[in-house]
Amino acid sequence: MGLLDDAKDVAETAGRKIKDAVEDTADRIGDKVDEAKADAEVKKAEADRDRVKERNDLKEKLRDS
């Protein structure tokens, strides 16, 4: 039964490695999604900042007129 035990061990090891690879891939995808969300939030915040600055500059010009 040594051959069957060896084959079983090899199959279990391969199964663990495949499972680990799948989990790693899922983690990487999740990390990329989180990164994309963070980038989108930063771009939105920058756009809001620029919009507020432009509005304030316009108000200041109207006050000076």
Backbone bond lengths (Angstrom), bond angles and torsions (degrees), N, CA, C in turn:
res aa  C-N    CA-C-N  psi(-1)  N-CA   C-N-CA  omega(-1)  CA-C   N-CA-C  phi
1 M - - - 1.441 - - 1.521 111.54 -
2 G 1.300 117.92 0.80 1.461 120.93 179.99 1.512 112.33 -60.23
3 L 1.325 116.64 -38.17 1.462 120.87 -179.60 1.525 110.72 -66.20
4 L 1.320 116.97 -42.11 1.461 120.88 179.10 1.530 111.11 -66.58
5 D 1.324 116.67 -39.38 1.463 120.32 177.83 1.519 111.02 -63.93
6 D 1.342 115.55 -42.26 1.463 120.08 177.92 1.532 110.53 -62.50
7 A 1.305 116.58 -44.01 1.465 120.76 179.96 1.525 110.33 -63.61
8 K 1.326 116.06 -39.55 1.464 120.44 178.71 1.527 110.40 -64.22
9 D 1.329 116.64 -43.66 1.466 120.71 178.74 1.529 111.14 -62.66
10 V 1.317 116.49 -42.55 1.463 120.96 179.06 1.533 109.73 -62.62
11 A 1.322 116.31 -43.50 1.465 120.30 -179.75 1.525 110.89 -64.81
12 E 1.319 117.43 -41.92 1.456 120.79 178.54 1.523 111.42 -64.56
13 T 1.319 116.43 -41.90 1.463 120.60 178.43 1.524 110.57 -63.84
14 A 1.312 116.58 -44.08 1.469 120.11 178.35 1.522 110.27 -62.69
15 G 1.318 116.81 -40.77 1.461 120.73 178.42 1.511 111.89 -62.10
16 R 1.324 117.24 -42.56 1.466 121.35 178.02 1.525 110.81 -63.86
17 K 1.329 116.30 -42.58 1.469 119.62 -179.41 1.517 110.60 -65.19
18 I 1.307 117.77 -40.62 1.468 121.09 178.02 1.517 109.72 -64.19
19 K 1.329 116.42 -44.43 1.469 120.63 179.10 1.525 110.15 -60.19
20 D 1.326 117.58 -44.62 1.457 121.71 179.41 1.532 110.87 -62.56
21 A 1.322 116.39 -41.32 1.465 120.25 179.66 1.521 110.80 -64.47
22 V 1.316 116.85 -41.32 1.464 120.96 178.46 1.526 110.21 -64.05
23 E 1.321 117.24 -44.45 1.463 120.99 179.34 1.529 110.86 -63.70
24 D 1.324 117.18 -41.49 1.462 120.64 177.97 1.524 111.07 -62.43
25 T 1.320 115.99 -42.61 1.457 120.34 179.13 1.527 110.49 -63.56
26 A 1.314 116.76 -42.49 1.465 120.78 178.26 1.531 110.37 -62.95
27 D 1.317 117.59 -40.54 1.466 121.17 177.37 1.528 111.09 -63.66
28 R 1.327 116.84 -42.30 1.467 120.23 179.44 1.524 110.89 -63.57
29 I 1.323 116.17 -41.84 1.463 119.72 178.65 1.523 109.72 -63.47
30 G 1.311 116.79 -43.93 1.462 120.71 177.57 1.513 111.89 -60.80
31 D 1.317 116.60 -39.83 1.463 120.60 178.08 1.528 111.06 -63.85
32 K 1.330 116.37 -41.38 1.468 120.13 179.17 1.530 110.89 -65.49
33 V 1.328 116.38 -39.37 1.467 120.31 177.87 1.522 109.89 -63.30
34 D 1.330 116.50 -45.61 1.463 120.56 178.65 1.527 111.14 -61.26
35 E 1.327 116.10 -40.08 1.460 120.92 179.00 1.529 110.57 -64.18
36 A 1.316 116.80 -43.42 1.461 120.79 179.25 1.526 110.90 -63.94
37 K 1.327 117.01 -40.85 1.467 120.73 177.47 1.527 110.64 -62.72
38 A 1.311 116.36 -43.76 1.462 120.68 -179.86 1.533 110.18 -63.53
39 D 1.324 116.62 -42.40 1.471 119.85 177.92 1.521 111.20 -61.67
40 A 1.327 116.50 -40.92 1.464 120.56 179.23 1.525 110.58 -64.68
41 E 1.318 117.00 -40.64 1.467 120.46 178.49 1.525 110.98 -64.25
42 V 1.325 116.30 -40.17 1.462 120.35 178.77 1.526 109.99 -64.18
43 K 1.321 117.00 -44.91 1.468 120.12 179.82 1.520 110.96 -62.71
44 K 1.331 116.76 -39.16 1.464 120.40 178.42 1.523 109.97 -65.10
45 A 1.328 116.73 -44.22 1.464 120.72 179.65 1.524 110.75 -62.96
46 E 1.322 117.04 -40.90 1.463 120.08 178.35 1.524 111.03 -64.98
47 A 1.328 116.79 -40.81 1.463 120.44 178.51 1.523 110.25 -64.41
48 D 1.337 117.30 -41.28 1.465 120.57 177.40 1.525 110.86 -63.40
49 R 1.306 116.46 -42.24 1.465 120.69 178.13 1.524 110.75 -60.53
50 D 1.318 116.10 -46.32 1.458 120.13 -179.62 1.525 111.28 -64.58
51 R 1.338 116.25 -38.63 1.460 120.79 179.75 1.527 110.36 -64.98
52 V 1.320 116.81 -43.93 1.465 121.05 179.69 1.520 110.43 -65.85
53 K 1.318 116.75 -41.32 1.472 120.10 178.98 1.523 110.20 -62.44
54 E 1.315 116.91 -44.70 1.466 120.78 179.50 1.524 110.38 -62.50
55 R 1.320 116.57 -42.42 1.466 120.19 178.91 1.525 110.88 -63.24
56 N 1.312 116.79 -43.63 1.462 120.73 179.38 1.523 111.47 -65.74
57 D 1.324 116.47 -39.79 1.467 119.81 176.84 1.524 110.44 -62.30
58 L 1.315 116.92 -41.67 1.461 121.35 179.33 1.527 110.42 -64.12
59 K 1.317 117.16 -43.52 1.462 120.76 177.15 1.523 111.44 -60.97
60 E 1.315 115.19 -40.84 1.465 119.62 179.34 1.521 111.20 -63.24
61 K 1.318 116.54 -41.25 1.475 120.33 177.56 1.509 110.76 -63.71
62 L 1.332 117.31 -39.91 1.467 120.54 178.91 1.530 110.87 -65.98
63 R 1.306 117.78 -36.68 1.467 120.60 177.63 1.516 111.43 -66.89
64 D 1.333 116.65 -36.94 1.465 121.33 -178.55 1.519 112.47 -74.66
65 S 1.320 116.98 -19.95 1.466 120.27 -176.13 1.491 112.20 -73.90
